[in-house]
Amino acid sequence: MAKIVTMGEIMLRLSTPNNERFIQADEFDINYGGGEANVAVSLANYGHAAEFITAVPANPIGECAVAALRKYNVGTKHIVRSGERLGIYFLETGSAMRASNVVYDRAHSSISTATPDQFNFDEIFSDADWFHFTGITPAVSDGAVELTEAALKVAKAHGVTVSVDLNFRKKLWSSQKAQMVMTRLMQYVDVCIGNEEDAEKVLGFKPGNTNVTSGELELAGYVDMFNQMADRFGFRYIVSSLRESHSASDNGWSACMMDGKSREFYHSRTYRITPIVDRVGGGDSFAAGLICGLVEGKDMKEALEFAVAASALKHTIPGDFNLATRAEVDNLAGGDGSGRVQR
């Protein structure tokens, strides 16, 4: 069992029921989630010691968010109570040709005003094996950039493996600001995860003529892009999820990965996911599956297949968290996608 630390913002999610538009909804379904929190829940679900680092307000809503993590055995002892509020996001789930829509209400949230001196990073990383963060956290505020870099410096000082999911969010910052900040943070990263938009908007790399909207994937472009990223940043692994968006309800899902040293490249099997129940958290479930595979010593191909299968299953589960069991992921990765009733 490995100790894996993730750090970011956990938010209150308010989503319209039954694919309703915002203007139709008289009520919202309540969940809690956020990129790094979703990863921690998945890893705890697979049996690892997952520790989540964040700040929440000292009020009942903040405690509800912490309780949502504890329910799934995520470590919460280093969560700080500070700041004014928990971030909120509103989700209108799309269907068929109508895209999903997210509205953020997270300005001045607790994590955006948290400072490095509130966290004992030496204690947090003293016995950690892995640290994961995403590009969402430094996008929240300049203070969160400082907090993220402080954590990364201590993690590397303790010899901890670091992964990042680039996760570009255009509603939080510009591509120019993202590249300025994230390029600097890549010096601490061992495993870089993202998709074609993340690579272009966050680091300035583009995978050839790939067009995910039309479902056209040019794998040679990813090989070239990964080679450039390995040359520039020295990543141990470079990974990209590959989503072919036929509609909001129908996606093709696979991934590719390169060993930054040997330059071996691998493309996983492809899943056709339809109908999609909830795609929010799909990338986080992928990152968690990859971390799980690598930290357990799986080779690159096995780790990637586990990650893709885990994420495919997440698309069938409502809410941010992936609650698919390890056995279910192993079965799907092994080729059993029948969906037959288990009895």
C-alpha positions, 0 to 999 in steps of 0.5 A: 500500500502506497501513500499518495498525497493530492492537493487542490480544491474540493467544491460543492457541486449543484447539478440539474436533475434528469438532464434539465436546463438551468432555467427548468430546474426547481432543485439541484442534486448535491455532490462534492468533488474536485480534480485532486479530491476525485483522484484521492477517492479513487486511490483510497478505493483501490486500497492505497493510503490517499491523503487530501490537502486543502483548505475549507471554511470553518462552517458546516458546509466545509465539514460536509465536504470533509465528511464526503472524503472521509466516507471513502477512507481518504485521509483528511487530518492535514485539511486546514480550516480557514477562509470564507467559503467553499467553492461551488460549481453548477452543472447542467448535464448535456445530452446528444448534441447538446453540450454540458455546461459548467458555471463556477462560483468559486471566487475567494474560496478557502483554497484561493486564500490559503498560504504555505505557512498553514501546512506542515509540508515536511510532515505531509511528505515525510513518508509519501510515495507520490504527489499529484496536483492539477493545473486547476489549483494554480489557476484559482489564484496567485496565492494558490500558485505560491501554495502549489510551488511550495508543496512541490519543492518539499515533495521533491526534497523528500524524493516523492514522485510527482504527477500533474494533470494539466487540466486547462480551464479557460473559465479560470485563466488564459492560455498565456497565464497558464503557460507562464505559470505551468511551464515553471512548475514542470521542473518538479514533475515526473509524470505529465498527464493531459489531453490535446487541448491541455498540451497546447493551451498549458505548455504550447505543444500541439499533436499534429492534425488531431481533431477530437470533435470529428473523431480523427486521431493522428497518433503520429502527431502524439509521438512527435509531441511527446518527444518534444515534451520529453526533450524539453522537460525530461518527464519520466512518462508523458500521457494523454487521454483521447476522447472522440466526442461523437456527441455529449452522450456518445464518446470514444475513449482511449489513451496513449503514453510514452516512456520519456527515457526509452521513447517507447509509445503505446496506444490503449484499446478504445472503448465506445461509451454510450450512453454516458451517465456523467463524464465529470471526473472522467479525467481524474479517474484516468489519472488515479488509475494510472497512478495506481498502476505505476505505483504498484509496479505495473509496466507502462502498458498494463498501467495505461490499460487499467487507467483507461478501463477505470475511466470508462467505468467512471462515465457510467457513475453519477457524481464526481467520484469514481466508485468502480471497484478494483475487481470491476476495473480489472475485469474490464481491462481484461476484456469483459465489457459485457455489462451482464448482471452479476448474480 
